[in-house]
Each structure stands twice: as structure tokens, then as C-alpha cells.
Amino acid sequence: MARKPWSFKEDRRLMELAKSSISLEEAAKQLGRTPDAIKRMALRLGLSLKSKSGRKS
């Protein structure tokens, strides 16, 4: 499956979601991305999101 490039708008939205302490799974749902994609981009942007299991990613 081909990866969809991230837009600047999506980057900004992910930053906002991370600041609001949203879960990794919820961020994925809101952005229409997989949790794995969210985790990769969060790492690239230096963000921290918690998964529902309580582990930080």
C-alpha cells in the first residue's frame, strides 16, 4: 500500500493533538492515518503521544 504524503496542515494538526494529550489511536482516527503512521510522524516532529495501553510512543 502506497504511503500518502503528509501535508503541512496535517503536521500542524498532529502537533495540536499531541499538545492536547490525545491518544495515539484517537489521533490516527482524526487524521485518517494508521497508528503506525502517526507514531512515525510524531517521532520525526519530536512529539510524544500516549497509546491507549498507556505506553508513550
TORROVO-157273 format. One record per residue (C-alpha): residue number from 1; residue in one letter; x, y, z. Coordinates in Angstrom, 3 decimals. Example, Ala and Ser with C-alpha at 12.3 -4.5 7.8 and 13.67 -1.06 7.14 Angstrom:
2
PT,n,res,xx,yy,zz
PT,1,a,12.300,-4.500,7.800
PT,2,s,13.670,-1.060,7.140
This chain:
57
PT,n,res,xx,yy,zz
PT,1,m,0.000,0.000,0.000
PT,2,a,1.421,3.363,-1.034
PT,3,r,2.007,5.997,1.624
PT,4,k,0.170,9.283,1.329
PT,5,p,2.484,12.275,1.794
PT,6,w,1.846,14.427,4.847
PT,7,s,0.663,17.969,4.244
PT,8,f,1.808,20.937,6.311
PT,9,k,-1.780,21.205,7.592
PT,10,e,-1.672,17.592,8.837
PT,11,d,1.677,18.214,10.535
PT,12,r,0.196,21.203,12.373
PT,13,r,-2.909,19.213,13.344
PT,14,l,-0.777,16.409,14.765
PT,15,m,1.160,18.967,16.824
PT,16,e,-2.123,20.351,18.199
PT,17,l,-3.402,16.874,19.026
PT,18,a,-0.155,15.966,20.808
PT,19,k,-0.388,19.123,22.940
PT,20,s,-3.934,18.181,23.950
PT,21,s,-2.681,14.797,25.266
PT,22,i,-4.842,12.819,22.847
PT,23,s,-4.137,9.088,22.452
PT,24,l,-2.204,7.712,19.513
PT,25,e,-5.257,5.775,18.346
PT,26,e,-7.553,8.807,18.542
PT,27,a,-5.064,10.957,16.631
PT,28,a,-4.929,8.260,13.929
PT,29,k,-8.715,8.225,13.712
PT,30,q,-8.964,12.015,13.466
PT,31,l,-6.252,12.291,10.812
PT,32,g,-7.361,9.246,8.818
PT,33,r,-3.948,7.591,9.218
PT,34,t,-2.746,4.366,10.772
PT,35,p,-1.390,4.458,14.335
PT,36,d,1.980,3.428,12.859
PT,37,a,1.992,6.426,10.502
PT,38,i,1.097,8.739,13.395
PT,39,k,3.885,7.248,15.521
PT,40,r,6.475,7.716,12.738
PT,41,m,5.478,11.331,12.075
PT,42,a,5.318,12.138,15.802
PT,43,l,8.896,10.866,16.169
PT,44,r,10.006,12.913,13.161
PT,45,l,8.388,16.036,14.636
PT,46,g,9.718,15.340,18.146
PT,47,l,6.238,14.822,19.599
PT,48,s,5.054,12.399,22.236
PT,49,l,1.691,10.637,22.119
PT,50,k,0.345,8.035,24.518
PT,51,s,-1.275,4.878,23.249
PT,52,k,-4.456,3.633,24.911
PT,53,s,-2.388,0.991,26.675
PT,54,g,-0.624,3.804,28.494
PT,55,r,2.774,3.464,26.829
PT,56,k,4.357,6.622,25.410
PT,57,s,5.397,6.498,21.795
